């Protein structure tokens, strides 16, 4: 096999071949989508030879592999990344130019896969990119959601969810393999196996078929292409002709509808029993298919599974895939006839667990009733795992039954349930947090009993982002400037950005840096005008807060700052000329059932609608909230931002990766000492970071002492004025109920995440921002140093840490 030649002529031939024989049209009659699909498949030809070579070598060599199990992979647009990885950017552009085709038009046709909700999915996408770039054999496993995360729209400022039809025009990057489909079972009962005291026979009630769709994951110009395998649910018997002929057309396809619901949509609303059951179905569906795929397809037929730890690490990306633990035990004990102890010994050596949260409500818990009904054999296995674990605890801590109850995998209150984080920690050979502070709190607070029992099991791997997508592709102007200054080695070795440090004191370099930032702002203004009909100034400070909508991230605190500025100007407390022109950009989706988050969106939009048309402001303040924030918009917004808002309550954010992307693109951070903010501040320097707010111990101490937000409301005149202005209906046409009343009462009466306690410190920090931004030279110097000192936050470094601290896998080069 040989890839097409790396020439304009060869590329043009492949493209025209795809137009004529792939799409079945002449070039002069081809639609934009025809040309996009032909271009994508042309690029895919260049990847396929490398991919097949990698698969062939991997099967031959059986090198240790990392299997990344994740419910989300937020990939972003694929075309640009594939062109970059294959070094085809200039060839493709020239080929299409000669054919009279605008490559920028084709870029705009692509619909990115909405297979993630936020940071978890973006991280997974970065990690599989880095695994390929580091030449590590790996496979990502997840779900091919038919609709993915919802498409967010606003109606009268309120979020309205629409289906995300990302597959409606076809996906040229996926390769279906229905011949490799796997059966996944649910429900039923179990029966004893004669002659065995451990094995059971599972007799399920129903089955679905898991069909794999492969995506190629190219490394950066190194010849390696790994695999992302996503599973789609299909009914085993999709259509009953007899029922159809009898006239009951809906019943004839009922099985198909029921089965396909499993992979229909990412994170179905789980406020109902049916939603909870569907989520558990999704989780078991993809891990059961993935384990069977690896054991029966990737491994040779005669592979000795006792040596499985030499061949694979299954990385559990949060608690969603943890049901894989009892599934492997079921396969080894019930299907392979192993003894319990030998199966458990192997199981404990092949799973590692990444915890992505500090919030107790985010650590998944499944009721025994639901688990027993849907996966009866797995519940039996979990019970037996727990029995052995509790025996170990009682031997280690005799008489300490309180500790035993705290650590048990099975919780008794408020209902009997399975704690998936506990199961992952008991079964995993390593447990890691995702930032230094997060890992510390994980050890000391969230899973402290387990860390005391197994201190060597816990480690830290700080998250990172891929510099290929989030600097090289997203910010071509800055990338060109960096490469001109220090060469292009930084693209795969981000620590080389340190070479920019001396240039922070070079006035000409700072000038060019500012010009690029200005050009990025104007690019964002064009995109928002075309995409959303939003108008922003291309020369104002760009103040960005883009992240999943959750109370602990404190979008409400940002809103209070904006309202306080507006109140100050309109009341005469703040002279208009003293306020730096700012554009505040929000981007976030609220979970469909998360009422408070949706109220926050509604109120932000209401405040923006009022501020944006008030002539008294003379355009100095602008608030925009583009709907349906996604990776594509992030790649335009992040390079344009001046200020990055990372203002969660200390001790609540696990890591964050948006904070890293902003710093790498030259935005300064205003933030608390939370998550990876701690490491960002330490690396870029206190003088290049706007720190405010309580530390985690201070927040915990205040909470323990009996936090009363009303005291802060009454004692700070600016805070009171801002909240009272909100409550007055000034931004909602006089309406004082609904979202206004709900958010006002939540902040002044409970304020779970202490926005009011940090308000004064936040306002003071924003005043420091205004003062610093007024000195453009000093601000530019700080921005350059943020770029130069953020190389640590490469996902390549994160993956190397995983390899060194957890996985033990080695790079395997194609020539080996």
Secondary structure, 3 states (H helix, E strand, C coil): CCCCCCCHHHHHHHHHHHHHHHCCCCHHHCCHHHHHHHHHHHHHHHHHHHHHHHHHHHHHHCCCEEEEECCCCCCCCCHHHHHHHCCCHHHHHHHHHHCCCCHHHHHHHCCCCCCCCCHHHHHHHHHHHHHHHCCECEEEEEECCCCCCCEEEEECCEEEEECCCCCCCCCCCEEEEEEEEEEEEECCEEEECCCCCCCEEEECCEEEEEEEEEEEEECCCCCCEEEEEEEEEEECCCCCHHHHHCCCHHHHCHHHHHHHHHHCCCCCCCCCHHHHHHHHHHHHHHHHHHHHHHHHHHCCCCCCHHHHHHHEEEEEECHHHCCHHHHHHHHHHHHCCCCHHHHHHHHHHHEEEECCCCCHHHCCEEEHHHHHHHCHHHHHHHHHHHHHHHHHHHHHCCCCHHHHHHHCCEECCCCCEEEHHHHHHHHCCEEEECCHHHHHHHHHHHCHHHHHHCHHHEEECCCCECHHHHHHHCCHHHHHHHHHHHCCHHHCCHHHHHHHHHHHHCHHHHHHHHHHHHHHHHHHHHHHHHHHCCCCCCCCEEEEEECCCCHHHCHHHHHHHHHHHHHHHHHCCCCHHHCCCEEEEEECCCCCCCHHHHHHHHHHHHHHHHHCCCHHHCCCEEEEECCCCCHHHHHHHHHHCCEEEECCCCCCCCCCCHHHHHHHCCCEEEECCCCCHHHHHHHHCHHHEEECCCCHHHHHHHHHHHCCHHHHHHHCHHHHHHHHHHHCCCCCCCCCCHHHHHHHHHHHHHCCCCHHHHHHHHHHHHHHHHHHHHCHHHHHHHHHHHHHCCHHHEHHHHHHHHHHHHHCCCECCCCC
